[in-house]
Amino acid sequence: MFDNLSERLGKTLKNISGRGRLTEDNIKETLREVRMALLEADVALPVIREFVGKVKEQAVGTDVSKSLTPGQVFVKIVQKELELAMGGVNETLDLKVAPPAVVLMAGLQGAGKTTSVAKLAKFLTEREKKKVLVVSADVYRPAAIKQLEMLAEEISVGFFPSDITQKPINIAKAAIDHAKKNFFDVVIVDTAGRLHVDEKMMGEIIDLHAAINPIETLFTVDAMTGQDAANTAKAFNDALPLTGIILTKTDGDARGGAALSIRHITGKPIKFMGVGEKIEALEPFHPDRIASRILGMGDVLSLVEEIEQNIDREKAEKLAKKVKSGKGFSLEDFRDQLGQMKNMGGMMGMMDKLPGMGNISSKVKDQMDDKLTNRMEAIINSMTPGERERPDIIKGSRKRRIALGSGTQIQDVNKLLKQFAQMQKMMKKMSAKGGMKKMMRSMQGMMPPGGMGGGGGMFGR
C-alpha cells in the first residue's frame, strides 16, 4: 500500500543536508518534498498541515549527536510523527465483558465487510482462543447470508442462520440469545452495506446498535478510496459511536492516504488491516511498524509473528532432524517450504517486511510475486518422486519432460535446480557448527549481483 509514499519519502530524506544542526534553511526543501509526498499519497490536507508543522517544530534547532547525521535525526523525527498521526500504538478489541461480547460491523457495500467478519472470526478463534458465532443481519442481499455461511464453514466457527423475511434487530437478538445459551465468547454481527446519506438505512443501523449495545462497533473501509475513506468513516462516526476501523484491500494499489488520515479525521483508531484475499489475511494495525515500513526500515516483528502463526512446527522439527542426521534436503522439502511461504502472504508479502526492500528495483519486485512461487511448485510437481529425492539424475530428456509438464522453459528448470543446490548447501551449513553465520553468508551469495537491487533474480526473463 505504501510503495509510492515510501519511495518518495526515501528519496527526499536521502537528500537532506546540514552539518551538526538542523536549521529552518537546511530542512526547508526537504519539508516541501515531504508535503508533496503526502499529497501524492492522497493524505487529507488538514493532516498534512499538522504533520509538517509538527516535524518542523521538532526538527528546527535540534542538535545532531556525533553518532548520527542530520538526515538520520530528521528520519527519526518523521518516523515518530508518522506513528502519532496513525495513533501511536496498536489498539486491541475490548472484549472484557460478560460473554458474549458483541461486535457490530458497519460499512459501505463492496468494502469487504462480510469477508472481514470471517477474517476477524478466524483471528479471534486462532489468536485469542475465543469461541465465535457469526450472524448476518443483511436482509437485502440473500447472497450475503449465504456467503457468510460458507465462510463460517470454511473456518469452522459458529453460524447463526437468518433470512430476508426477518428484521435485523430480531436476527441479532436471537443470535445473541443463542450465543448465551451455547457459551460463545464473541458474536460478530454483519450488517448491510449502506451510504451515510441514506437516512432510512442509517436509521436502521442506529436502531440496531441501540437494541444490542455492542462492546465494539467497527467500520470497514476500503483503503483504495484514499482520504475519502477517512471522510466516509467520519460520517458514520457522527451517526454511530464507532470504536475502531478495519482498513481493507491494503494489498492493492492504494497510496496510503487512508491510513494516515483516518485517526486525525475520526479520532478513532485503525484496529486491523486486510492484507490480501485469503481468509487469514488480517493483521492488527501497529502504527509504529507501519511507520517503519513506510520509511523502508521493514517490519521484522510482524514477519516473526506471521512465521510463528503459520509455520508447521511438526514439519519444521522433522526437517531439522532430517538435515542434522545427514539425510539432506530434498526437492519435496523445498516444495513444502514454498507452500508455507505462500501461507505467509507469498514471497513479496514476506520481503516487504524486511529492511531495505524499498531500494529494490521494480524489475526485481515483479519477479518475486506469487507467480514465481507457483512456477517453482509446478516444476517440482512435474518431477517423479525419484527425481525429487535425487535431482542429480535430472538431465536433458528429463528436463524437457519436466518443462513441458509444468508449462515452463528448460532454462526455468535449470534455474530452479541451481537455486535448490544453493539451498542444499545452506541447509548443510546450518546443521554444522556455527551454522547461522554460514547461512547468512550463503544467503548473501544467492542474491543477484549488486545485492537485491541488482535486477537479476531467480527467474528473470
C-alpha positions in Angstrom: 0.0 0.0 0.0 2.8 2.4 0.9 5.1 1.8 -2.1 4.8 5.2 -3.7 4.9 7.1 -0.4 7.8 5.0 0.8 9.8 5.6 -2.5 9.1 9.4 -2.5 10.0 9.9 1.2 13.1 7.6 0.8 14.5 9.9 -1.9 13.5 13.0 0.0 15.1 12.0 3.2 18.3 10.9 1.5 18.9 14.4 0.1 18.8 16.3 3.4 21.9 18.3 4.1 23.3 20.3 7.0 26.2 19.9 9.5 25.9 19.4 13.2 22.4 21.1 13.5 19.1 21.0 11.7 18.0 24.6 10.8 15.0 26.1 9.1 17.1 26.7 6.0 18.5 23.2 5.6 15.2 21.4 6.1 13.0 23.8 4.1 13.4 21.9 0.8 13.0 18.5 2.5 9.8 19.6 4.2 8.4 20.8 0.8 9.2 17.3 -0.6 7.6 15.6 2.4 4.5 17.7 1.8 4.4 16.7 -1.9 4.9 13.1 -1.0 1.9 13.2 1.4 -0.3 15.0 -1.2 0.6 12.4 -3.8 -0.4 9.7 -1.3 -3.9 11.3 -1.0 -3.5 12.3 2.6 -6.1 14.8 3.8 -4.9 18.4 3.8 -5.5 19.1 7.5 -3.5 16.1 8.3 -0.6 17.2 6.1 -0.6 20.7 7.6 -0.5 19.4 11.1 2.1 16.7 10.3 4.5 19.0 8.5 4.1 21.7 11.2 5.0 19.2 14.0 8.0 17.8 12.1 9.3 21.4 11.5 8.7 22.3 15.2 10.6 19.1 16.4 13.4 19.4 13.9 14.4 23.1 13.9 17.3 23.7 16.3 17.8 20.0 17.1 21.4 19.2 17.8 22.8 16.2 16.0 24.8 13.8 18.1 28.2 12.6 16.8 26.8 9.1 16.1 24.1 10.4 13.8 23.9 12.5 10.7 21.3 15.3 10.2 19.4 13.0 7.8 19.2 10.2 10.4 17.9 12.6 13.1 15.3 14.0 10.6 14.2 10.5 9.7 13.7 9.7 13.4 11.5 12.8 13.8 9.5 11.9 10.7 9.0 8.3 11.9 7.8 9.4 15.3 5.3 11.9 13.8 4.1 9.2 11.3 3.4 6.9 14.3 1.5 9.6 16.1 -0.5 10.5 13.0 -1.7 6.9 12.8 -2.5 6.6 16.5 0.8 5.9 18.2 0.1 2.3 19.4 -2.0 -0.7 18.4 -5.4 -0.7 20.0 -6.9 -4.1 20.5 -10.5 -5.1 20.7 -12.2 -4.6 24.1 -13.8 -7.9 24.8 -13.7 -7.7 28.6 -17.5 -8.1 29.2 -19.7 -10.9 30.4 -19.9 -13.2 27.4 -20.9 -13.0 24.7 -19.0 -9.8 23.6 -21.0 -8.4 20.7 -19.1 -6.9 17.8 -21.2 -4.9 15.2 -19.7 -4.5 11.7 -20.7 -1.5 9.6 -19.5 -0.2 6.2 -20.3 0.6 2.6 -21.3 -2.1 0.1 -18.3 -3.6 -1.6 -15.8 -2.6 1.1 -15.1 -6.2 2.0 -17.3 -6.2 5.2 -18.6 -9.8 5.1 -15.1 -11.2 4.3 -13.7 -9.1 7.2 -16.3 -10.6 9.5 -14.9 -14.1 8.6 -11.3 -12.9 8.9 -11.9 -11.4 12.3 -13.7 -14.6 13.4 -10.7 -16.6 12.4 -8.3 -14.2 14.0 -10.2 -14.3 17.3 -10.5 -18.1 17.2 -6.9 -18.8 16.4 -5.0 -16.0 18.2 -7.3 -15.2 21.1 -8.7 -18.7 21.6 -12.3 -17.4 21.5 -15.4 -19.4 20.7 -17.0 -17.2 17.9 -20.5 -17.0 16.4 -21.2 -15.0 13.2 -24.6 -13.8 12.0 -25.7 -11.8 9.0 -28.3 -9.1 9.5 -28.1 -8.1 5.8 -31.8 -8.8 4.8 -31.3 -7.0 1.5 -28.8 -9.5 0.0 -29.6 -13.2 0.3 -26.2 -13.8 -1.3 -24.5 -12.1 1.7 -26.1 -14.5 4.2 -25.1 -17.5 2.1 -21.5 -16.1 1.7 -21.1 -15.7 5.4 -22.5 -19.3 6.0 -19.9 -20.7 3.5 -17.0 -18.7 5.1 -18.1 -19.8 8.6 -18.0 -23.4 7.5 -14.6 -22.9 5.9 -13.0 -21.5 9.1 -15.0 -23.8 11.5 -16.8 -21.1 13.5 -20.4 -21.0 14.6 -23.0 -19.6 12.1 -26.5 -18.4 13.2 -29.0 -18.8 10.3 -31.1 -15.8 9.1 -33.3 -15.0 6.1 -34.6 -11.9 4.3 -38.1 -12.1 5.8 -36.7 -11.2 9.3 -35.9 -7.8 10.8 -32.2 -7.1 11.5 -32.9 -6.4 15.2 -34.7 -9.7 15.7 -31.9 -11.6 13.9 -29.2 -10.0 16.1 -31.1 -10.5 19.4 -31.9 -14.2 18.5 -28.2 -14.8 17.7 -27.0 -13.2 21.0 -29.6 -15.3 22.9 -28.3 -18.4 21.1 -24.7 -17.4 22.0 -25.5 -17.1 25.7 -27.2 -20.5 25.8 -24.3 -22.2 24.0 -21.4 -20.4 25.7 -20.0 -18.5 22.8 -17.4 -15.8 23.8 -18.0 -13.4 20.9 -20.8 -12.7 18.5 -20.0 -10.8 15.3 -23.0 -9.2 13.6 -22.6 -8.4 9.9 -24.9 -5.7 8.5 -26.0 -4.5 5.1 -23.7 -2.1 3.2 -25.2 1.4 3.3 -24.4 5.0 2.4 -24.2 7.6 5.1 -26.5 9.9 3.1 -29.3 7.2 3.1 -31.3 8.3 6.1 -33.6 5.3 6.2 -30.6 2.8 6.2 -28.6 4.9 8.7 -31.7 5.0 11.0 -31.9 1.2 10.8 -28.3 0.6 11.9 -28.7 3.3 14.7 -31.7 1.4 16.0 -29.9 -1.9 15.7 -26.9 -0.5 17.7 -29.2 0.8 20.4 -31.0 -2.6 20.6 -27.9 -4.8 21.0 -25.5 -2.4 22.6 -22.3 -3.8 21.1 -18.9 -3.6 23.0 -17.2 -2.9 19.7 -18.6 -1.1 16.6 -16.2 -1.5 13.7 -16.3 0.4 10.5 -14.9 -1.5 7.4 -13.5 0.8 4.8 -11.6 0.3 1.5 -8.0 1.7 1.6 -8.2 2.2 -2.2 -10.5 5.2 -1.7 -7.7 7.3 0.0 -8.8 10.3 2.0 -12.4 9.6 1.0 -12.2 6.6 3.3 -11.5 8.9 6.2 -14.3 11.2 5.3 -16.8 8.3 5.0 -15.6 6.9 8.3 -16.2 10.3 9.9 -19.8 10.5 8.6 -20.5 7.1 10.1 -18.8 8.1 13.3 -21.1 11.1 13.6 -24.1 8.8 13.4 -22.7 5.7 15.3 -20.3 5.5 18.3 -17.6 3.7 16.4 -14.8 2.1 18.4 -12.4 1.4 15.5 -11.7 0.9 11.9 -10.8 -2.1 9.7 -8.9 -0.9 6.7 -9.4 -3.4 3.8 -7.6 -4.0 0.5 -4.3 -2.6 1.7 -2.5 -5.0 -0.6 -4.0 -3.2 -3.6 -2.6 -0.2 -5.4 -3.6 2.2 -2.6 -1.4 5.2 -1.8 -1.6 5.2 2.0 -3.7 8.3 2.4 -6.5 6.4 4.3 -4.1 5.0 7.0 -2.6 8.5 7.6 -5.9 10.4 7.6 -8.4 8.3 9.5 -7.2 8.8 13.0 -6.9 12.6 12.6 -10.3 12.9 10.9 -12.4 10.5 13.0 -10.4 10.3 16.3 -10.9 6.6 16.1 -8.1 4.0 15.7 -7.5 1.6 12.9 -7.5 -1.7 14.7 -7.0 -4.1 11.8 -6.0 -4.1 8.2 -6.8 -6.6 5.5 -3.7 -7.6 3.6 -5.0 -9.9 0.9 -7.9 -12.0 -0.2 -7.1 -15.1 1.8 -9.2 -15.7 5.0 -6.1 -15.4 7.2 -5.0 -12.1 5.6 -5.9 -9.8 8.5 -3.3 -8.1 10.7 -3.5 -6.0 13.8 -2.7 -2.4 12.9 0.6 -1.3 14.6 1.3 2.4 13.8 5.0 2.1 14.8 5.5 -0.9 12.4 3.7 0.8 9.6 5.7 3.9 10.0 8.9 1.8 9.9 7.6 0.1 6.7 6.8 3.4 5.1 10.4 4.6 5.7 11.9 1.4 4.2 13.0 0.1 7.6 10.9 -3.1 7.3 8.6 -4.7 9.8 10.5 -7.6 11.3 8.2 -8.0 14.3 5.2 -8.7 12.1 7.2 -11.1 10.0 8.3 -13.0 13.1 4.7 -13.2 14.3 3.5 -14.4 10.9 6.2 -17.1 10.9 5.1 -18.2 14.4 1.4 -18.4 13.4 1.9 -20.1 10.0 4.8 -22.4 10.3 4.1 -26.1 10.7 6.2 -26.8 13.8 5.9 -30.6 13.4 7.2 -30.5 9.8 9.9 -28.0 10.7 11.2 -30.2 13.5 11.2 -33.3 11.2 13.1 -31.3 8.6 15.6 -30.1 11.1 16.2 -33.7 12.4 16.5 -35.0 8.8 19.1 -32.4 7.8 21.0 -32.9 11.1 21.1 -36.7 10.5 22.8 -36.1 7.2 19.9 -37.3 5.1 19.9 -34.0 3.2 17.2 -31.5 2.0 15.1 -32.8 -0.9 13.0 -31.0 -3.6 10.0 -32.4 -1.7 11.1 -30.5 1.4 11.8 -27.4 -0.8 8.2 -27.6 -2.1 6.9 -27.7 1.5 8.8 -24.6 2.3 7.3 -22.8 -0.7 3.8 -23.8 0.4 4.4 -22.4 3.9 5.8 -19.2 2.4 2.6 -18.8 0.4 0.6 -19.1 3.6 2.5 -16.1 4.9 1.4 -13.8 2.1 3.9 -15.1 -0.6 7.4 -14.0 -1.3 6.7 -10.3 -1.7 4.4 -10.3 1.4 7.4 -11.5 3.4 10.1 -9.5 1.7 8.1 -6.2 2.1 8.6 -6.6 5.8 12.4 -6.8 5.6 14.5 -3.6 6.0 15.8 -2.0 2.8 13.2 -3.5 0.5 12.2 -0.1 -0.7 15.5 0.2 -2.5 14.8 -2.9 -4.7 14.2 -2.2 -8.3 10.6 -2.7 -9.7 12.1 -5.2 -12.1 13.3 -7.5 -9.3 10.0 -7.0 -7.4 8.0 -8.1 -10.4 10.0 -11.3 -10.5 9.2 -12.1 -6.8 5.4 -12.4 -6.8 3.3 -15.5 -6.3 3.7 -16.3 -10.0 7.3 -17.2 -9.2 6.4 -19.5 -6.3 3.6 -21.1 -8.4 6.0 -21.7 -11.3 8.6 -23.3 -8.9 5.9 -25.5 -7.4 4.7 -26.5 -10.9 8.2 -27.6 -11.9 8.7 -29.7 -8.8 5.2 -31.2 -9.2 6.1 -32.3 -12.7 9.0 -34.4 -11.4 8.8 -38.0 -10.4 9.3 -38.9 -6.6 12.7 -40.3 -7.6 13.7 -37.1 -9.3 12.6 -35.0 -6.2 14.8 -37.2 -4.0 17.8 -37.3 -6.4 17.8 -34.2 -8.5 21.3 -35.1 -9.9 19.6 -37.6 -12.2 17.7 -34.8 -14.0 19.5 -34.4 -17.3 18.5 -33.4 -20.9 15.4 -35.5 -21.7 14.1 -35.4 -18.1 14.4 -31.6 -18.2 12.5 -31.4 -21.4 9.7 -33.5 -20.0 9.5 -31.5 -16.7 9.4 -28.2 -18.6 6.7 -29.5 -20.9 4.6 -30.8 -17.9 4.9 -27.6 -15.9 4.4 -25.2 -18.9 7.8 -23.6 -18.4 11.1 -23.4 -20.3 14.2 -25.7 -19.8 16.1 -22.6 -18.5 13.5 -22.3 -15.8 14.1 -25.9 -14.7 17.9 -25.2 -14.8 17.4 -22.1 -12.6 15.3 -24.0 -10.1 17.9 -26.8 -9.8 20.7 -24.2 -9.4 18.7 -22.4 -6.7 17.9 -25.7 -5.0 21.6 -26.7 -5.0 22.4 -23.4 -3.2 19.6 -24.1 -0.7 21.0 -27.6 0.0 24.4 -26.1 0.7 22.8 -23.6 3.1 21.0 -26.3 4.9 24.2 -28.3 5.4 25.9 -25.2 6.8 23.0 -24.6 9.2 23.3 -28.1 10.6 27.1 -27.7 11.1 28.8 -25.8 14.0 28.4 -22.0 13.6 25.6 -22.7 11.1 23.7 -19.5 11.3 26.7 -17.3 10.4 27.5 -19.6 7.5 23.8 -19.5 6.4 23.8 -15.7 6.3 26.9 -15.7 4.2 25.3 -18.2 1.8 22.1 -16.1 1.6 24.2 -13.1 0.5 25.8 -15.3 -2.1 22.4 -16.2 -3.5 21.4 -12.6 -4.1 21.6 -11.1 -7.6 24.8 -9.2 -8.5 25.0 -6.0 -6.5 22.6 -7.3 -3.8 18.8 -7.4 -4.0 18.7 -4.3 -6.2 20.6 -5.9 -9.0 17.7 -6.7 -11.3 18.7 -10.3 -11.7 16.5 -12.6 -9.8 15.9 -16.3 -9.9 13.5 -16.4 -12.8 14.4 -13.3 -14.7 13.2 -13.5 -18.3 
